Each structure stands twice: as C-alpha cells, then as structure tokens.
Amino acid sequence: MLKRTSILLISGLLVASALAGQDTTRVVCVGNSITEGAGTTSPTLDAYPIQAGALLGKHWLIKNSGVSGRTMLRHGDFPIWKEQRFKEGLAFRPDVVTICLGTNDSKPYNWIYKEEYIPDYSAMIDTFRALSSHPVVWIALPPPAFKLNLDIRDSIITTDIIPWLRQLALDKGCPVIDFYTPLKEHSNLFPDGIHPNTEGAAVMAMVLYEALTGKTTLQTVDENFALGRPVEASGSLDAASGPENLTDGKRSTFWKAAGFPSSAAVDLGSVQTVDLFTVDFGPVTGAGYRYLLETTPAPGVWTTLADRTARTDTAAAVFESVDSLQVRYVRLTVTGSSLPAEDKPAVAELRVLKANGGVHAPVLSGRLVKVMPSAAQIEITSLSPNVSDGAFMLYRRPSNDSLFRATTGFRSGGTFTKLEYVKKGLSVKYYTVFFLNGARVTSDTVLVETQPSAVSDGQTHGGPSGFALLPAYPNPFNPATTVSFEIPWPAHAEVRICDVRGRLVRSLADREFPAGVHRVSWDAIDGSGSPVSGGVFIARFEAEGVSLARKILLVR
C-alpha cells in the first residue's frame, strides 16, 4: 500500500509540473462508445469528455478520440489503434491523455487474447509518452456493465481488467481515474446497461474534472433569505399586487406600485451573510426600471448598495454582487423608467442570496411558445451573473409523479435560451445546476403550464405531432438499412430488430432522444457481432407506452 500511495503521489506531482505555467492544457480522451457519447442525448455535446471541457473552462482544450465498439487489444474485433480518431489524438500533441478501454475487450471472443491486453495497453502508454509534448497519461477504470448486453462481461471487468489496470498504473507510474466506483450504484443512469445517459456522462465528467484539477467538488443550493419574508411598501397599486409578491418565489406574481418613487423593505428576520442580490422585473423584457438598493444590519441609517437611478438598459433581471456582507434589512426603491410610458412599476421578485464565494445558479424563466395537437413548445431562458465562465446543466420534471431528469449535459456559460417540447397539458418544472471552480450550485425551480389557453389563438402550430415509425430505407436492403422514427417531445425510446418470432436480434437504440425525427442504421449484424441470414425481420419502436413495428427484408 505504501508503494502504491507513493507512486500515485509522484504521478500527481508530475501532472502538476507538466501543466504549470501553461495558458492552455490540451487533453486527448481515448476510448470506445462510452467515451464517444453513445447513450447520451447529443453525443457531440454530451459525451463525458465534452462535458468535462465545459467544467474545466476556457484554459483547457479537449479532443474526444472515442470510437464506438473499439478495443485496446490489437487482436480484438475492432482495435482502436487503426482508427483515424486515434491517429488524430496523437497528432494533437496533448499535454494530458486519458485512456478508457476495456469494456469491449471483455467480450468472450476478444478476451481469448487477454494475455495481450496489458502489453498492448503498456505499448499505448509508451506511444503517447514518446510524443514531443510528453503528456501525462492517465489510466481510466471502465464504468460498470449492468446488463449482459452486446456480449460485454462485467465479471471480466471487475475480476480481471480493473485489478490488472491498477497494477499497470503502479508499474508505469500512471495516475488512475476511477469511473467504476462512483457509478456502481447508479444503474438508473445506464438505460441499456452499458452506456451512460447524459446524467451518467455528467458524473463521469465530474470525476474527470476532479482528477485533472485535484479539486473536490462542493455541492450547495442557493439559499434565498428573502423568500417568504415580510415586506413593507408604499404606494401599492391594488390589493392583488401587494408587496408580499416580491418574496413569494413566483415570477408570475408582481408587486405593482402606483408611481415613482415607490419603496419596499424586506426584513430577513436576523442578520445574514450575503453576497448577491437579484431584482427580477418579470419573465418578459423589463421597462428599464431605475432603482436604488439599500441595506442595513439593524434599524437605523440605510447604506446604499447600488444606485441604478440612471440606468438605460432594459434587462428583465439584474444582479448586484458584493463581497460578503452582513444584512438584515433590504430596501428597494424604484425611482423611474428608461421607457417613459412605464409609469407604474412592476417587480416580480427580490432575492437576497447566501454568501457562496460569488458562485450562484442562473435565474430561470419559462414561457409557453406554441401548442400542437399533442405537444407544447416551451422556451427556457436563464440570466446569470456569470455570463461566460462556468457551466450549467438543465433539469426538467414533466409532471408531479415523475422525477427530474437532465435535458442537457454541462454547457459552457450561465446564460442561455433553450426550446423544449413536452406533452400538452402538463405542469412542467425546471431547475439548473451551475458549476464554477469546483462549486456546484442548484437553482430554484420555475414552473411552466402548458395548457392551450396560455397561447393566443394566432399562435402558429408546427413540429412533430405524435410518435411515428417511418418506413425503413432501403427496403429490401443489402448490406444496410436506415430506420427512422419521430417523437413529439424529449423521451426515452428503444429501437430493436427482431426476427419474425419476436426474438431479439439487435438493439439499435435505447436512450433519451430530443424531439424530432431520428435515424438509426442496421448493418445486418446481430448482437453478438455475427452477420445474419437473409429474410424478413421486424423493426420495433417503443416510447412511453407506444409500440410500433414495420417489416424489413434482407436480401442475401
């Protein structure tokens, strides 16, 4: 144990030394379909190396050299060594290399060459180390295989591959990234048992981030000290738009004042340490309200925190960041508007956020864009004090009896606008997770109703209107055909090829898909990698209780 600890400590020092003083660190991630992003909603955006790049920030440059189905074994059915992406990874002149290969090597017809696995792995490490950039090479332990699918054997991964890789890391002085342990209790993140979905890839991205930076992620939730606190105000327009709407946590309710100036003061109940104030003028573009924000830790003299009485912009949400400040009372005075017609100010929310090192989740807003026969389109917009730094991840819960699920992997920045399709008639909730410099912060939720009455009669209709399995093309076919399907909102979908007796021949897709038309190809190979005989087969599509089928004919 002492020897192992010492070698890994030395490896960590080598990593820090290799990266010291560089403006940009170049990383190559070598792997199979898990690295490539199979199983995620959008592999080019959600594969774990790409998400890790969003977490690491602008001083890191990530190249994804993952290729589906590939092995480390040169005598395997599809060795990574021959692939163009592997060659491009070598030409990238990386400072850091991560190697995550072994899942496909565990297939019985590949593992008959198991004695060559470690020599081939060692040769790959030496190949990268021989580059002029002299990269630090990390050995990644593959994630679990939860099902006997695609002939992949978790028993071989756990009893042979992982112990051998740990020993190889000692022998070669390589640091280790453990993808297996953090995911072994999360089979729910592997819909087909082999490939992580977008959330699973986010977990892998976080593991990679922590390994490469040496930082431990701190998870917190934005705490709004003003939420539900009493408000005293002057000049409310009517009883239905009283000052309590400022702190009720709802962007759909407003404090509406009779004119300028109008003031509202919030009592936080006790002295709190805060570092961010947000003033939200509603989910639509504001009127450029001019305001004065004041604070005090005790009754008495107010201290000006922000004087925006001359602002000319029309941002709907504004942020006032400060160093940690002791506050009990906060007073907002709306003094005017950059749009003269707006003489009756309306403010949706005043938030006072717990000090968290300046890292806070974006403020979300949502609106119903259009309604279709069975689906609705929602626009989700975020505003953030961290416009270009950090990364966000958006979660959605389509109904009260469902769970929140990620609709995106980690994306760079904190400000975004995203269109989503959901079932018509649902009450949909969203929240974001924001990540910056090792801090992971969860936002408040926002609710969007998708009742048709929320859209004007003049609203256009369009987009997919239901689930559909389209005709395969070509059909009859040889050697391959494409199966197309349509889904009206983001959903988990499965596409399988079965024989005429209903027995599974090959699974083509088993993951989350965004709304729209999608295509998957079948090359007349079964799940074990063997060619099938000619004849009639059935393409089956299933999503959210909908089951559709079409016949396809393979001509040999």
C-alpha positions in Angstrom: 0.0 0.0 0.0 2.9 2.4 0.8 4.4 1.7 -2.6 1.1 2.4 -4.4 0.5 5.6 -2.5 4.0 6.9 -3.1 3.8 6.3 -6.9 0.4 7.9 -7.2 1.6 10.9 -5.2 4.6 11.2 -7.6 2.2 10.9 -10.6 0.2 13.7 -9.2 3.3 15.9 -8.8 4.2 15.1 -12.4 0.8 16.2 -13.6 1.0 19.5 -11.7 4.6 20.0 -13.1 3.6 19.3 -16.6 0.7 21.8 -16.6 2.4 24.6 -14.6 2.6 27.9 -16.4 0.6 26.9 -19.5 -2.1 29.1 -20.9 -4.0 26.1 -22.4 -3.9 22.5 -21.5 -4.5 20.0 -24.3 -6.3 16.8 -23.4 -7.0 13.7 -25.5 -9.6 11.2 -24.3 -9.1 7.8 -25.9 -11.9 5.3 -25.5 -14.9 3.4 -27.0 -18.6 4.2 -27.4 -18.8 5.3 -23.8 -16.2 8.0 -24.5 -17.7 8.8 -27.9 -21.0 9.6 -26.2 -23.4 6.7 -27.2 -26.4 6.7 -24.9 -26.4 10.5 -24.4 -29.0 12.8 -25.9 -26.4 14.5 -28.1 -23.0 12.8 -28.3 -21.2 15.7 -29.8 -22.3 17.9 -26.9 -23.0 15.4 -24.0 -20.1 12.9 -24.2 -18.3 13.0 -20.9 -15.0 14.5 -22.4 -17.0 17.3 -23.9 -18.9 18.0 -20.6 -15.6 17.8 -18.7 -14.3 20.5 -21.1 -17.2 22.8 -20.1 -16.4 22.2 -16.4 -12.7 22.8 -16.9 -13.2 26.1 -18.7 -11.5 28.1 -21.4 -7.9 27.2 -20.4 -8.5 23.5 -21.3 -8.8 22.1 -24.8 -10.4 18.7 -25.1 -10.2 16.2 -28.0 -12.6 13.3 -27.9 -10.9 10.3 -29.5 -13.6 7.8 -28.6 -14.8 5.4 -31.2 -17.7 3.0 -30.8 -17.0 -0.7 -30.4 -13.3 -0.4 -30.2 -10.8 -2.5 -28.1 -7.4 -2.0 -26.7 -6.5 -5.5 -27.9 -4.8 -5.3 -31.3 -6.2 -8.8 -31.9 -9.7 -7.6 -30.9 -12.5 -7.4 -33.4 -12.1 -3.6 -33.8 -8.8 -2.3 -32.3 -8.7 1.4 -31.6 -5.1 1.5 -33.0 -6.4 1.5 -36.6 -8.8 4.4 -36.2 -8.4 7.9 -37.6 -9.5 9.5 -34.4 -6.7 7.7 -32.5 -4.2 9.0 -35.1 -5.7 12.5 -34.7 -5.2 12.2 -30.9 -1.5 11.5 -31.4 -1.2 14.5 -33.8 -3.0 16.7 -31.3 0.2 17.0 -29.2 -1.6 16.5 -25.9 -0.4 17.6 -22.5 -2.7 15.0 -20.9 -4.1 11.7 -22.2 -6.8 9.6 -20.6 -7.3 6.0 -21.8 -10.7 4.3 -21.1 -10.6 1.0 -22.9 -11.6 -2.5 -21.7 -15.4 -2.7 -22.0 -15.3 -4.2 -25.4 -12.2 -6.2 -24.7 -14.3 -8.1 -22.1 -16.3 -9.8 -24.9 -15.5 -13.5 -24.9 -14.3 -13.6 -28.5 -11.9 -10.7 -27.7 -10.9 -11.9 -24.2 -9.4 -15.1 -25.6 -6.4 -12.8 -26.2 -6.4 -11.5 -22.6 -2.7 -12.2 -22.2 -2.0 -9.4 -24.7 -4.3 -6.8 -23.0 -1.7 -5.4 -20.6 1.2 -5.5 -23.1 -1.0 -3.6 -25.7 -2.1 -1.1 -23.0 1.6 -0.6 -22.0 2.5 0.0 -25.6 -0.2 2.7 -26.0 1.1 4.5 -22.9 4.6 4.4 -24.4 3.3 5.6 -27.7 1.8 8.7 -26.2 4.8 9.3 -23.9 7.1 9.3 -26.9 5.4 12.4 -28.3 7.3 15.6 -28.2 4.7 17.1 -25.9 5.5 14.3 -23.3 1.9 14.0 -22.0 0.9 12.7 -18.6 -1.1 9.5 -19.3 -4.0 8.6 -17.0 -5.4 5.1 -16.9 -9.2 5.1 -16.5 -11.0 2.2 -14.9 -14.1 1.5 -17.1 -17.6 2.1 -15.7 -19.8 -0.9 -14.7 -21.7 -3.1 -17.2 -25.1 -3.6 -15.5 -26.5 -5.9 -18.1 -25.2 -8.8 -20.2 -25.6 -6.7 -23.4 -23.5 -6.7 -26.6 -21.5 -9.6 -25.1 -19.9 -7.3 -22.6 -19.0 -9.0 -19.3 -18.9 -7.0 -16.0 -17.4 -10.1 -14.3 -14.3 -9.8 -16.5 -14.2 -6.0 -16.0 -14.2 -6.4 -12.2 -12.1 -9.6 -11.7 -9.5 -9.2 -14.5 -9.4 -5.8 -16.2 -9.6 -3.4 -13.2 -7.1 -5.2 -11.0 -4.7 -5.5 -14.0 -5.1 -1.8 -14.7 -4.3 -0.9 -11.1 -1.2 -2.9 -11.3 -0.2 -1.4 -14.6 -0.6 2.0 -13.2 1.9 1.1 -10.5 4.3 -0.4 -12.9 4.2 2.5 -15.4 3.8 5.3 -12.8 0.4 6.4 -14.2 -2.3 8.2 -12.2 -5.7 6.5 -12.2 -9.2 7.8 -12.9 -11.8 5.5 -11.3 -15.1 5.6 -13.3 -16.3 2.3 -11.8 -16.8 3.1 -8.1 -18.8 6.4 -8.5 -21.3 4.7 -10.9 -21.6 1.2 -9.5 -24.8 2.1 -7.5 -26.3 4.1 -10.4 -27.7 1.5 -12.8 -30.6 4.0 -13.5 -28.1 6.1 -15.4 -27.4 3.3 -17.9 -30.6 2.6 -19.8 -29.1 -0.2 -21.9 -26.9 -1.4 -19.0 -23.7 -0.4 -20.9 -23.8 3.2 -22.0 -24.4 6.1 -19.5 -27.1 8.6 -20.4 -26.5 12.3 -20.3 -26.6 12.4 -16.5 -24.3 9.4 -16.2 -21.9 11.1 -18.6 -22.1 14.2 -16.4 -21.0 12.1 -13.4 -18.0 10.8 -15.4 -17.2 14.4 -16.5 -17.2 15.5 -12.8 -14.8 12.6 -12.0 -12.5 13.6 -14.8 -12.6 17.2 -13.7 -11.7 16.3 -10.1 -8.9 14.0 -11.3 -7.3 16.6 -13.6 -7.6 19.5 -11.3 -7.1 17.8 -7.9 -10.2 19.7 -6.6 -13.1 18.2 -4.6 -16.5 19.5 -5.8 -18.5 21.4 -3.2 -22.3 20.9 -3.7 -24.6 23.7 -2.4 -28.1 25.0 -3.0 -28.8 28.7 -3.5 -30.5 30.0 -0.3 -32.7 33.0 -0.7 -33.0 34.7 2.6 -35.8 36.9 1.4 -38.1 34.0 0.4 -41.4 34.3 2.3 -40.2 37.1 4.5 -42.5 40.1 5.3 -42.4 43.2 3.2 -43.5 46.7 3.9 -44.1 49.0 1.0 -45.5 52.4 0.0 -47.9 53.0 -2.9 -49.2 49.6 -4.0 -51.5 49.8 -7.0 -54.1 47.4 -5.6 -54.6 44.6 -3.1 -53.9 41.8 -5.6 -50.5 43.3 -6.4 -49.2 43.8 -2.9 -45.6 43.8 -1.8 -45.7 40.2 -0.5 -45.4 39.2 -4.1 -41.8 40.4 -4.0 -40.8 37.5 -1.8 -43.3 34.7 -2.7 -40.8 32.9 -5.0 -43.2 33.2 -8.0 -42.1 35.1 -11.2 -45.8 35.1 -12.3 -46.9 37.5 -9.4 -45.9 41.1 -9.1 -45.7 44.0 -6.7 -47.2 46.8 -8.7 -46.7 50.3 -7.4 -48.8 53.4 -8.2 -45.9 55.6 -9.4 -42.4 56.8 -8.8 -40.7 56.7 -6.4 -42.0 53.5 -4.7 -40.2 51.7 -1.9 -40.4 48.2 -0.4 -38.4 46.9 2.5 -37.7 43.3 3.4 -36.9 42.0 6.9 -34.8 38.9 6.7 -35.6 38.0 10.3 -32.0 38.1 11.5 -28.6 39.2 10.3 -27.4 37.1 7.4 -24.2 36.9 5.4 -25.0 37.5 1.8 -23.1 38.3 -1.5 -25.7 38.6 -4.2 -28.9 40.5 -4.7 -31.2 40.0 -7.7 -34.0 42.2 -8.8 -36.4 40.5 -11.2 -38.8 42.6 -13.2 -40.6 39.6 -14.7 -40.3 36.9 -17.3 -40.6 39.4 -20.2 -38.2 42.2 -21.1 -38.4 44.8 -18.4 -39.1 48.5 -18.9 -35.6 49.6 -17.8 -36.8 50.4 -14.3 -34.3 52.6 -12.4 -33.8 51.7 -8.8 -31.9 52.2 -5.6 -30.9 49.2 -3.5 -30.1 49.8 0.2 -29.2 47.6 3.2 -28.6 47.8 6.9 -27.8 45.2 9.6 -30.1 46.9 12.1 -32.9 49.6 12.1 -31.3 53.0 11.5 -29.4 54.5 8.7 -29.6 52.8 5.3 -26.4 52.2 3.3 -26.5 52.4 -0.5 -25.6 49.1 -2.1 -26.4 50.0 -5.7 -27.5 53.2 -7.3 -29.1 52.5 -10.7 -31.2 55.6 -10.9 -29.6 56.5 -14.2 -29.6 53.1 -15.9 -30.7 53.0 -19.6 -30.8 49.2 -20.3 -34.0 47.2 -20.2 -32.7 43.9 -18.7 -35.5 41.9 -17.0 -33.3 40.6 -14.3 -30.4 42.5 -12.7 -27.6 41.3 -10.4 -25.8 43.1 -7.7 -22.8 41.2 -6.4 -20.9 42.2 -3.3 -18.2 40.8 -1.1 -19.7 39.0 2.0 -22.0 41.5 3.7 -23.9 41.4 7.0 -27.5 42.3 6.3 -30.9 42.1 7.9 -33.0 44.7 6.1 -33.1 45.3 2.4 -34.9 48.3 0.7 -35.7 48.5 -3.0 -36.8 51.9 -4.3 -38.0 52.1 -7.9 -37.3 55.7 -9.0 -38.2 55.8 -12.7 -38.0 54.1 -16.0 -36.0 54.4 -19.2 -39.3 53.9 -21.1 -41.5 56.9 -20.2 -44.8 55.1 -20.8 -44.0 52.7 -17.9 -45.1 54.9 -15.1 -46.5 52.1 -12.9 -43.5 49.9 -11.9 -43.9 46.1 -11.5 -41.4 43.9 -9.8 -41.7 40.1 -9.7 -39.0 39.1 -7.2 -36.3 40.4 -4.9 -33.8 37.8 -3.9 -31.1 38.0 -1.2 -28.7 35.1 -1.6 -26.5 33.4 1.0 -22.8 34.1 0.5 -21.3 31.3 -1.5 -18.0 32.6 -2.8 -19.7 34.5 -5.5 -20.9 31.4 -7.3 -24.7 31.3 -7.9 -27.0 29.5 -10.2 -28.8 31.4 -13.0 -32.2 32.8 -12.6 -34.6 30.8 -14.8 -37.7 32.0 -16.6 -40.0 29.9 -18.8 -42.8 30.7 -21.3 -45.1 28.7 -23.5 -44.3 29.3 -27.1 -46.8 27.2 -29.0 -49.3 24.4 -28.6 -49.6 21.5 -31.1 -52.1 18.6 -31.2 -50.3 16.5 -28.6 -47.2 18.6 -27.6 -46.3 22.0 -26.4 -43.1 24.0 -27.0 -41.5 25.8 -24.1 -38.8 28.5 -24.1 -36.5 28.4 -21.1 -34.2 31.4 -20.5 -31.5 31.9 -17.9 -29.8 35.0 -16.7 -26.7 34.8 -14.7 -24.0 37.0 -13.1 -21.5 34.5 -14.6 -22.2 35.1 -18.3 -19.1 33.4 -19.8 -17.5 31.5 -17.0 -18.6 28.2 -15.5 -21.1 25.6 -16.9 -24.8 24.9 -16.5 -26.9 21.8 -16.7 -30.7 22.0 -17.1 -33.2 19.6 -15.5 -36.9 19.0 -16.2 -39.8 17.3 -14.4 -42.7 16.9 -16.8 -45.3 16.0 -14.1 -45.6 15.7 -10.3 -45.4 11.9 -10.4 -42.1 11.8 -12.4 -38.5 12.5 -11.5 -36.3 15.4 -12.6 -34.2 14.4 -15.5 -31.4 16.2 -17.3 -32.3 17.7 -20.6 -28.7 18.8 -21.3 -25.2 17.9 -20.2 -23.0 20.6 -18.8 -22.8 23.5 -21.2 -20.3 26.4 -21.0 -21.5 29.7 -19.5 -24.5 30.6 -17.4 -26.8 32.5 -19.8 -28.8 30.5 -22.4 -32.1 30.2 -24.2 -33.4 26.7 -25.0 -36.6 25.4 -26.7 -38.1 22.2 -25.4 -41.0 20.0 -26.5 -43.2 18.4 -23.8 -46.6 16.8 -23.7 -49.5 19.2 -23.9 -51.4 19.9 -20.7 -48.6 19.2 -18.2 -47.3 21.4 -15.4 -43.5 21.3 -16.1 -40.8 22.3 -13.7 -37.2 23.2 -14.4 -34.0 23.9 -12.5 -30.4 24.3 -13.3 -27.1 23.2 -11.7 -24.3 25.7 -12.1 -20.6 24.8 -11.8 -17.7 27.1 -11.4 -14.2 26.5 -9.9 -15.3 23.3 -8.0 -18.6 24.7 -6.7 -21.8 23.1 -7.8 -24.9 25.2 -7.1 -28.5 24.2 -7.6 -31.0 26.9 -8.5 -34.7 27.5 -7.6 -37.3 25.8 -9.8 -39.5 27.5 -12.3 -43.0 26.2 -13.3 -44.4 26.4 -16.8 -48.0 25.5 -17.5 -48.7 24.0 -21.0 -52.5 24.5 -21.2 -53.5 25.6 -24.6 -55.3 28.6 -23.2 -51.9 30.1 -22.3 -51.2 30.7 -26.1 -53.1 33.2 -28.2 -55.4 32.0 -31.0 -53.0 33.4 -33.5 -50.2 31.1 -32.4 -48.7 29.0 -35.2 -48.6 25.3 -35.0 -45.8 23.0 -36.1 -43.3 20.4 -35.2 -43.9 16.7 -34.6 -47.4 15.9 -33.6 -47.0 12.3 -32.4 -44.9 9.1 -32.3 -44.2 7.5 -35.6 -42.1 4.7 -37.1 -41.3 5.7 -40.6 -40.6 3.2 -43.5 -37.1 1.8 -43.5 -34.9 2.8 -46.5 -33.8 1.0 -48.5 -36.2 -1.9 -48.1 -35.4 -4.6 -49.3 -31.8 -4.0 -48.4 -28.3 -5.3 -48.6 -26.0 -4.7 -46.8 -27.6 -2.0 -44.5 -30.8 0.0 -44.0 -31.9 3.0 -42.0 -34.8 3.0 -39.6 -36.3 6.5 -38.9 -38.7 7.5 -36.2 -40.4 10.6 -34.9 -41.1 11.7 -31.3 -43.0 14.9 -30.3 -41.2 15.7 -27.1 -38.0 14.5 -25.4 -38.5 10.9 -24.4 -36.7 7.6 -23.9 -37.0 5.5 -27.0 -36.0 1.9 -28.0 -35.5 0.6 -31.5 -34.9 -3.1 -31.8 -34.6 -5.6 -34.7 -36.4 -8.9 -34.1 -37.0 -12.0 -36.1 -40.4 -13.0 -37.2 -41.0 -14.9 -34.0 -40.3 -11.8 -31.9 -36.8 -12.8 -30.7 -34.3 -10.0 -30.3 -31.7 -9.9 -33.0 -30.1 -6.5 -32.3 -30.8 -3.4 -30.2 -30.2 -0.3 -32.2 -31.1 2.4 -29.7 -32.1 2.5 -26.0 -31.7 6.1 -24.7 -33.1 9.6 -24.4 -33.8 11.5 -27.6 -34.8 15.1 -28.1 -38.0 15.9 -30.0 -37.8 15.5 -33.8 -37.0 12.9 -36.4 -34.2 10.5 -35.7 -32.4 7.8 -37.7 -30.6 4.6 -36.7 -28.9 2.2 -39.1 -28.7 -1.6 -39.1 -25.8 -3.4 -40.9 -27.4 -6.9 -40.8 -25.2 -7.8 -37.8 -26.7 -9.4 -34.7 -26.0 -8.5 -31.1 -23.0 -10.9 -30.9 -21.3 -9.3 -33.9 -22.2 -12.0 -36.4 -23.9 -11.5 -39.8 -27.5 -12.7 -40.1 -29.0 -14.7 -42.9 -31.4 -13.1 -45.3 -35.1 -13.0 -44.7 -37.8 -11.0 -43.1 -37.1 -9.1 -39.9 -39.2 -6.7 -37.7 -38.1 -3.2 -36.8 -39.8 -2.3 -33.4 -40.1 1.1 -31.9 -41.2 1.8 -28.3 -41.5 5.0 -26.4 -43.8 6.0 -23.4 -46.1 3.1 -23.9 -46.3 3.4 -27.7 -45.3 0.3 -29.6 -44.9 0.4 -33.4 -43.4 -2.1 -35.9 -42.5 -2.4 -39.6 -41.3 -5.4 -41.7 -37.9 -5.2 -43.4 -36.4 -7.6 -45.9 -32.7 -8.5 -46.0 -31.7 -9.9 -49.4 -28.5 -12.0 -49.4 
